[in-house]
Amino acid sequence: MEEKNRRHRKSAVETMSKEELTSEISARWKNLDEETLGYVKRLSAVEKKRVESLLAEMDRDGEREEGKEDKEFIKLKQ
C-alpha cells in the first residue's frame, strides 16, 4: 500500500501574530471556570513551594550564586 504525502497545513497558532496569540491566551484565562482556575492555582502553589525548597537547599549547600538570572527569578516570584 502506498503512503500519500499529506500537504502541510498551517495550524491556527502558526498563522497568528504574537499580539493575536497573547490576546487569545488572555481572553481564555479571563473566561476560565472556577473549577479549572482553582486547579491551576493549587498546582501553582505546589510548584512555588517546590522551587522555594530547591532554592533554599541550594543556599544551604552553597551551590547557588545569586546572579542576574536569580535576581530576575526572585522578582518574578514575588
N, C-alpha and C positions, 0 to 999 in steps of 0.2 A: 504494500500500500504506500503510495507516495504522500509525502508531507507537503502541504501547501504552506508557503511562507505568508503569514498574515501581515498585512500592511500595518505599520506603526501608526497609531492614532494618539495624538496628544491628549493627556488627561486634562481635566479642568484646572488642576493646580499648575500644570506646565504652561497654560495659556494666560494665567492671571499675573498681574503685576504684583510687586511686593506690597504696594499700598492696598490693592484689592484683597490680597490674601490676608493682610493684617486686619482689614475691616471685617472680613468674613469670620475670622477667628474671634475677634472681639464681640461680634454680634452673637456668635454661638455661645460664648462664655456668659454673656449678659442674659441669654434666654435659657440657661440651664435649669432643669427642675431641681427641687430641693434635695431629693434623694441623691442625685448624681453629685451635686455641689457638696453635700455632706461627706460623701465618699472621698471626693478629691481632697477636701480639707483634712480629713483624717489621714489619708495617705501622705499628704504633705507634712503633717505634724510628725508622723513616724519617721519620714525621711530626714526632716530637720534634726530630730533627736539623734539619729544615726550619724549624720555629718558632724554634729557638735561633739559627740563622743569620740569620733575618729580624730577630730582636730585636738581635743583635749588629750587623747592618748599620744598623739604625735608631739604635743608640747611636753608631756611628761617624759617621753623617751628622748627628747632633744632632737627629733628628726625633722622638725619643722622650722624653717627660716621664714620669718614673715617678710615676704617680698611684695612686689606690686600686685601680683595676682591674688595673694591672700588678703591684702587690704581691700581690693575690689570685691572679693567674695564676702568679706565681713560687712561691707556697705550693703550688698545685696541681701544679706542675711537679716539685717535689721529691718 
